[in-house]
Amino acid sequence: MPEAITQVKGIKAWVLQSAAHQLVFFEMEPHAQVPVHSQSSPQWGIMLKGKMRLTIDGKTHFIRKGDEYVIPAKAKHHATFPSKSRVIDFFSEKARCNTKSLRNAN
């Protein structure tokens, strides 16, 4: 799978692309922090390993291995990871994450 371009220190990602959606496999180092952001479409995810403190529109959720989460479209959210973690996120948009292979092709 192509590796995604990430702007956050301690986070790597790989993208499985379809014609209209993306499935992204994320790996976070301990203490990685995703800053506050939002996207135009909903996001669904599942925690494969580790723990995540996920805040969506001001409400904090503690996510553990096996837990699922949904982030509504346009909801402001951010996350922190106290330990090495892995998640899979499904994005209902075609180009949520750009890949390094696309950047190198230009």
Backbone torsions as a table, in degrees:
resi	resn	phi	psi	omega
1	MET	NA	143.9	177.9
2	PRO	-68.6	141.7	177.4
3	GLU	-79.8	139.8	-179.6
4	ALA	-83.7	154.4	171.3
5	ILE	-82.3	121.0	178.4
6	THR	-118.3	144.5	-178.7
7	GLN	-101.5	1.3	-174.3
8	VAL	-110.9	126.1	178.8
9	LYS	-61.9	134.8	177.2
10	GLY	86.5	9.8	179.1
11	ILE	-127.7	129.8	173.0
12	LYS	-119.3	154.1	-178.8
13	ALA	-150.9	151.9	177.1
14	TRP	-131.3	141.7	-170.0
15	VAL	-114.1	130.0	169.1
16	LEU	-105.2	114.5	-170.8
17	GLN	-101.6	137.7	169.3
18	SER	-119.4	-177.7	-178.5
19	ALA	-65.4	-28.2	-175.1
20	ALA	-131.8	-3.8	-174.5
21	HIS	-141.1	170.5	173.0
22	GLN	-135.0	139.8	170.1
23	LEU	-111.8	122.2	-173.5
24	VAL	-120.3	127.7	178.1
25	PHE	-97.6	114.5	-177.4
26	PHE	-106.8	143.5	172.9
27	GLU	-129.9	122.4	-177.3
28	MET	-113.1	137.0	172.3
29	GLU	-77.9	159.3	177.3
30	PRO	-55.0	138.1	176.7
31	HIS	74.6	11.0	175.1
32	ALA	-64.0	145.2	-179.3
33	GLN	-132.8	126.1	174.8
34	VAL	-95.0	120.6	-177.4
35	PRO	-70.3	166.2	179.1
36	VAL	-59.3	131.4	178.2
37	HIS	-160.8	176.9	174.2
38	SER	-150.0	165.7	174.6
39	GLN	-137.4	162.5	-172.3
40	SER	-75.9	-13.7	-179.3
41	SER	-126.4	164.1	-180.0
42	PRO	-67.2	160.7	179.0
43	GLN	-133.4	132.9	175.6
44	TRP	-118.2	141.3	178.7
45	GLY	-146.3	165.2	175.3
46	ILE	-139.2	137.9	-179.6
47	MET	-86.9	120.4	-179.6
48	LEU	-93.4	-34.2	-175.7
49	LYS	-155.1	142.2	175.6
50	GLY	88.8	-157.2	-178.6
51	LYS	-139.8	155.1	179.2
52	MET	-142.5	137.5	170.0
53	ARG	-102.3	110.1	-173.5
54	LEU	-114.1	121.9	178.5
55	THR	-111.4	123.0	-178.9
56	ILE	-121.2	117.7	-179.4
57	ASP	48.2	43.4	175.2
58	GLY	86.8	-7.7	179.9
59	LYS	-103.7	123.3	-176.2
60	THR	-93.4	135.7	178.6
61	HIS	-122.7	141.0	176.0
62	PHE	-104.6	109.9	-172.8
63	ILE	-101.2	133.1	178.6
64	ARG	-123.9	172.7	179.7
65	LYS	-49.2	127.9	178.5
66	GLY	92.6	-14.4	179.7
67	ASP	-76.8	145.7	174.9
68	GLU	-107.9	157.4	176.8
69	TYR	-147.6	153.0	176.6
70	VAL	-128.7	131.4	176.6
71	ILE	-113.2	114.7	-178.2
72	PRO	-64.3	157.6	175.9
73	ALA	-56.2	138.0	176.0
74	LYS	68.1	5.9	177.8
75	ALA	-76.3	131.1	175.2
76	LYS	-74.2	131.4	-178.3
77	HIS	-149.7	157.7	175.8
78	HIS	-153.7	163.8	-175.5
79	ALA	-147.3	151.8	171.0
80	THR	-130.7	151.6	-175.8
81	PHE	-127.3	107.7	-177.2
82	PRO	-72.4	-18.6	-179.4
83	SER	-141.1	171.0	177.2
84	LYS	-56.4	131.2	-172.5
85	SER	-140.1	157.5	174.6
86	ARG	-137.6	135.3	175.7
87	VAL	-136.5	158.6	170.0
88	ILE	-118.4	127.5	177.8
89	ASP	-119.1	138.0	175.1
90	PHE	-106.6	123.7	178.9
91	PHE	-109.7	128.8	-179.8
92	SER	-83.4	39.0	175.6
93	GLU	-143.1	152.3	-171.8
94	LYS	-71.8	-34.3	-171.0
95	ALA	-130.8	48.5	178.1
96	ARG	-64.7	-44.3	-179.2
97	CYS	-118.2	132.5	172.3
98	ASN	-89.0	150.4	-179.6
99	THR	-104.8	156.0	177.9
100	LYS	-62.5	-33.6	-179.7
101	SER	-66.2	-34.5	175.9
102	LEU	-68.4	-40.7	179.4
103	ARG	-63.5	-40.9	-179.1
104	ASN	-71.5	-21.8	-179.4
105	ALA	-78.0	-18.9	-178.5
106	ASN	-87.4	NA	NA
